[in-house]
Amino acid sequence: MTKQAKAQKAIGSRVRELRKKRGWSQEYLSDLCHIHRSHMGAIERGEANITLSTMIVLAAKLETTIATLLAGAG
């Protein structure tokens, strides 16, 4: 697995963890962030190479920081 793939998986896992802590469905978070549900699923599975702007939106809606989303992604 490449470093990029590992990072994407780590970020996706972190997004899923933070979403579940809030008791939100994947659909709710995707609606909140104006991201298509299938793209949100790909993010959480580590299949999507998300942009910085998407990461900013996710961090804001999850009331966290980009640093927290990136934790463990190195």
N, C-alpha and C positions, 0 to 999 in steps of 0.2 A: 504494500500500500504506500502510495506517495505521501510526502509531507502535506501536500494540499488536501488530499483525500482525508488524512487523519485530522487536519484542522477543521474541515467541513463537518466531519462526524462529531468532533468535540463541540463545535458551536451548535450544531443541531441538537445534540443531547442536552446542552445547557438551556437552549430555548424551550425544549420539551419539559425539562425539569422545572423551570420557572413558571411555565404555563400551568402545569399540573398543580404546583404549589398554590396557585390562585384558584384552582378548581374550574378553570376555563377549558372549554372544548377547543379543539384545533380550529374548528369553523368560526367560533367566536373571536379568537385571536386574529385569524386571517381577515375577518370582516373589520375588526378594530383597526388593523394596519393597512387596509385596502390592498391586500395581497390575495391573489386567487388561492382557493383552498388546496388545489393540487400543488401549487408552488410552495405553500406552507408545509405540506407533507414532505416535499422533496428537501426543504430546508432541514426539517427535523430528522429526516433519515440520513442527512449528510450527503445528499445527491446534488444539491444546488450550490453553485458558487455565488453566494449572495454579494450584493454590492454594498459599499459603505453606506449609501443612503438607506438601503433596506435595514442594515444593522442599526442605524441611528433610530429609525422608526420603531423597530423591535425593542430596542433598549428603552426608549421613551414609554412605550405602551406597557412594557413589563416593569416599569419603574425601577430600572437598574442602569448600569453604565455599559458602554461598549467593552471596557476592560473586564467586567464580570462575564460578558458573553464570550470573550476571548480566553478566559481563564482555562488553562489546560489545553489550549489549542496549539501550543508551540511545539 
